[in-house]
């Protein structure tokens, strides 16, 4: 992939994610404002199932926000690597990332081998907790 094409794809994806983040943030701020103004008496009459649904929706919104923020960080990192002249190289081994991988995910930080290792490490951390 050409550097200019990669930059264009990354900037377009960044714009899309920023828009999603901002629109989600407005909804969350509105939800918080409504919760604050409703007072504690509203919770008293609310059915436990409704409370569970609200908790689920808030948890889901937070998870989506975290995913968007992580993708934005990857995109910003890729744009910085373009500026530094290191775009397309694995952050771990320094070898070139596979062209098909960069076409599919221009913000890729790792070659396929190291991406698998990073994913496996993250899976183990989620499953067993981080060792201190």
Secondary structure, 3 states (H helix, E strand, C coil): CCHHHHHHHHHHHHHHHHHHHHHHHHHHHHHHHHHHHHCCHHHHHCCHHHHHHHHHHHHHHHHHHHHHHHHHHHHHHHHHHHHHCCCCECCCCCCECCHHHHHHCCCCCCCHHHHHHHHHHHHHHHHHCCCC
